[in-house]
Amino acid sequence: MSAVRVLPAGPGALLVELASGESAAAFHAELLRRRADGGLPAVREIVPGATTVLLDGIEPRAVAGLARRLASWEAPPPRRDAGEAVEIPVVYDGPDLADVAGAWGVPVADVPRIHARTEFRVAFCGFAPGFGYLTGLPEHLRVPRRATPRTRVPAGALALAGPYTGVYPRPSPGGWQLIGRMPGPEVLWDPGREPAALLGPGSRVRFVTAEGAG
């Protein structure tokens, strides 16, 4: 893995900057592994981003030493088969199916098949509670955002943009390409559940065709 850059992020916090999303995912997985093995000082939160990982709640006297250690780490790619996959039912009837098919160079009917056979991984969470940024589509299937964003994307919309796939947990403006919908999207974020988010960083995700769902 390429070298990392470790920056202070306030009292008791460090921000690790990495060269790519893949490197950030590997570093996040390595942090979790070392914490589980007792190889980290007490850290309250480990929060991955697109190309960063934030460590917060570090004992102040341990910050400088941990920063030096982090800068020298090598992290192997995370195992793709680790953990049971979360299955998300989807009806592939989104308004941008034809545009995505055109970008992929395939018939419209092939988009659901290609998407559903791909295994995804939650790289990080954000934007809205319960929204996971899922990676897994190969580079040649990445599509740009819409030139004109929609003022309202419904809850449950299955969307693509760049390297990411995501499901909107609640209505929101958005510029991603919509290819389907998830029935019952309220399960993505349930404040009464622990954890509240169905999809956490590192989770494996599969989309399951649910034709005819209401």
C-alpha positions as CSV (number, residue, x, y, z in Angstrom):
1,M,0.0,0.0,0.0
2,S,1.2,3.5,-0.7
3,A,2.5,5.8,2.1
4,V,0.0,7.5,4.3
5,R,-0.1,11.0,5.7
6,V,-1.2,11.4,9.3
7,L,-2.5,14.8,10.4
8,P,-3.7,16.1,13.8
9,A,-7.5,16.7,13.8
10,G,-8.1,18.4,17.1
11,P,-7.4,17.1,20.7
12,G,-7.3,13.4,20.7
13,A,-7.9,12.9,17.0
14,L,-5.9,11.9,13.9
15,L,-6.8,12.1,10.3
16,V,-5.1,9.5,8.0
17,E,-5.0,10.6,4.4
18,L,-4.5,7.9,1.7
19,A,-4.0,7.8,-2.0
20,S,-7.2,6.1,-3.0
21,G,-10.5,4.6,-1.9
22,E,-9.0,1.1,-2.0
23,S,-6.2,2.2,0.2
24,A,-8.6,3.8,2.7
25,A,-10.7,0.6,2.8
26,A,-7.6,-1.5,3.5
27,F,-6.4,0.9,6.2
28,H,-9.8,0.9,7.9
29,A,-9.9,-2.9,7.9
30,E,-6.4,-3.0,9.3
31,L,-7.3,-0.6,12.1
32,L,-10.3,-2.7,13.1
33,R,-8.2,-5.9,13.0
34,R,-5.5,-4.4,15.3
35,R,-8.1,-2.9,17.7
36,A,-9.7,-6.4,18.0
37,D,-6.3,-7.9,18.7
38,G,-5.5,-5.3,21.3
39,G,-2.9,-3.6,19.1
40,L,-4.3,-0.1,19.3
41,P,-4.5,2.3,22.2
42,A,-8.1,3.2,23.2
43,V,-9.8,4.9,20.3
44,R,-13.4,5.9,20.7
45,E,-14.3,6.1,17.0
46,I,-12.8,4.9,13.7
47,V,-14.6,6.6,10.8
48,P,-13.6,5.9,7.1
49,G,-14.1,8.4,4.3
50,A,-13.6,8.4,0.6
51,T,-9.8,8.5,0.9
52,T,-9.4,9.1,4.7
53,V,-9.8,7.4,8.0
54,L,-10.5,9.5,11.2
55,L,-9.5,8.2,14.6
56,D,-11.1,10.1,17.4
57,G,-11.2,9.8,21.2
58,I,-7.5,8.9,21.5
59,E,-5.8,9.4,24.9
60,P,-4.0,12.7,24.5
61,R,-0.6,11.3,25.7
62,A,-0.8,8.5,23.1
63,V,-1.6,10.7,20.0
64,A,2.0,11.5,19.0
65,G,3.2,7.9,19.3
66,L,0.2,6.5,17.4
67,A,0.7,9.0,14.6
68,R,4.3,7.8,14.1
69,R,3.1,4.2,14.1
70,L,0.3,4.8,11.6
71,A,2.6,6.5,9.1
72,S,4.7,3.3,8.8
73,W,1.9,0.8,8.5
74,E,1.3,-1.5,5.5
75,A,-2.2,-2.8,5.1
76,P,-3.2,-5.8,2.9
77,P,-6.4,-5.4,0.8
78,P,-9.5,-6.3,2.9
79,R,-11.0,-9.8,2.4
80,R,-14.0,-9.6,0.1
81,D,-15.5,-12.8,1.6
82,A,-15.3,-11.6,5.2
83,G,-18.7,-11.5,7.0
84,E,-22.2,-12.4,5.8
85,A,-23.6,-10.3,3.0
86,V,-26.6,-8.1,3.5
87,E,-29.2,-8.8,0.9
88,I,-31.1,-5.7,-0.4
89,P,-34.3,-6.4,-2.4
90,V,-34.6,-4.2,-5.5
91,V,-37.0,-3.5,-8.3
92,Y,-35.0,-2.4,-11.3
93,D,-37.4,0.1,-12.8
94,G,-35.5,3.4,-12.4
95,P,-36.0,6.4,-14.8
96,D,-32.3,6.3,-15.8
97,L,-32.0,2.7,-16.8
98,A,-31.8,3.6,-20.5
99,D,-29.1,6.1,-19.9
100,V,-27.1,3.7,-17.8
101,A,-27.5,1.0,-20.4
102,G,-26.3,3.4,-23.1
103,A,-23.2,4.3,-21.0
104,W,-22.5,0.6,-20.5
105,G,-23.1,-0.3,-24.1
106,V,-25.7,-3.0,-23.2
107,P,-29.4,-3.5,-23.7
108,V,-31.6,-2.1,-21.0
109,A,-32.6,-5.6,-19.9
110,D,-29.0,-6.4,-19.1
111,V,-28.5,-3.6,-16.5
112,P,-30.4,-5.4,-13.7
113,R,-28.6,-8.7,-14.4
114,I,-25.1,-7.0,-14.4
115,H,-25.8,-5.0,-11.3
116,A,-27.4,-7.8,-9.3
117,R,-24.6,-10.2,-9.9
118,T,-22.0,-7.8,-8.5
119,E,-21.0,-8.0,-4.9
120,F,-20.6,-4.6,-3.2
121,R,-18.8,-3.4,-0.1
122,V,-19.7,-0.4,2.0
123,A,-16.7,1.9,1.7
124,F,-18.0,4.6,4.1
125,C,-21.2,6.2,5.2
126,G,-22.5,9.7,5.0
127,F,-24.7,12.2,3.2
128,A,-27.8,11.1,5.2
129,P,-28.2,8.7,8.1
130,G,-28.2,5.2,6.8
131,F,-26.7,6.0,3.4
132,G,-23.7,3.8,2.5
133,Y,-21.3,4.5,-0.4
134,L,-20.9,1.0,-2.0
135,T,-18.0,0.1,-4.2
136,G,-17.7,-3.0,-6.4
137,L,-18.6,-2.0,-10.0
138,P,-15.6,-2.3,-12.3
139,E,-14.2,0.9,-13.7
140,H,-15.8,0.5,-17.2
141,L,-19.3,0.4,-15.6
142,R,-18.9,3.7,-13.8
143,V,-21.3,6.5,-14.9
144,P,-21.2,10.2,-14.3
145,R,-23.8,12.2,-12.3
146,R,-26.7,13.6,-14.1
147,A,-26.0,17.0,-15.8
148,T,-29.1,18.4,-14.0
149,P,-29.8,17.0,-10.4
150,R,-33.3,16.2,-9.4
151,T,-34.9,18.3,-6.7
152,R,-36.3,15.2,-5.1
153,V,-35.2,11.6,-5.1
154,P,-37.6,9.3,-3.3
155,A,-36.6,7.1,-0.4
156,G,-35.4,3.7,-1.5
157,A,-34.1,4.9,-4.9
158,L,-31.1,2.8,-6.1
159,A,-28.6,5.1,-7.6
160,L,-25.2,5.1,-9.3
161,A,-22.5,7.8,-9.7
162,G,-18.8,7.4,-10.4
163,P,-17.4,4.4,-8.5
164,Y,-20.4,4.3,-6.1
165,T,-23.8,2.6,-5.7
166,G,-26.2,3.7,-3.0
167,V,-29.8,3.5,-1.8
168,Y,-31.4,6.7,-0.5
169,P,-32.8,6.1,3.0
170,R,-35.0,9.2,2.8
171,P,-36.2,11.7,0.2
172,S,-33.5,14.1,-0.9
173,P,-32.2,16.2,-3.8
174,G,-29.7,14.2,-5.8
175,G,-27.8,14.0,-9.1
176,W,-27.1,10.2,-9.2
177,Q,-28.4,7.9,-11.9
178,L,-31.5,6.1,-10.7
179,I,-31.8,2.5,-11.8
180,G,-34.3,1.0,-9.3
181,R,-35.9,1.1,-5.9
182,M,-35.8,-0.8,-2.6
183,P,-39.2,-1.6,-1.1
184,G,-39.2,-0.8,2.6
185,P,-36.2,1.5,2.8
186,E,-37.0,2.4,6.4
187,V,-34.8,-0.6,7.5
188,L,-31.7,1.3,6.2
189,W,-31.9,3.6,9.3
190,D,-33.7,2.6,12.5
191,P,-32.7,4.8,15.6
192,G,-34.3,2.1,17.8
193,R,-31.9,-0.5,16.6
194,E,-28.2,-1.1,17.5
195,P,-26.5,-0.3,15.3
196,A,-29.0,2.1,13.8
197,A,-27.6,1.8,10.2
198,L,-28.2,-1.5,8.4
199,L,-25.1,-0.9,6.2
200,G,-21.9,-0.2,8.1
201,P,-18.4,0.4,6.7
202,G,-16.9,-2.9,5.5
203,S,-20.3,-4.6,5.1
204,R,-20.7,-6.9,2.1
205,V,-23.9,-6.1,0.1
206,R,-25.8,-8.0,-2.6
207,F,-28.8,-6.7,-4.5
208,V,-31.6,-9.2,-5.0
209,T,-34.2,-8.7,-7.8
210,A,-37.6,-8.3,-6.4
211,E,-39.8,-8.0,-9.5
212,G,-43.4,-6.9,-8.8
213,A,-42.8,-5.5,-5.3
214,G,-45.2,-2.7,-4.5
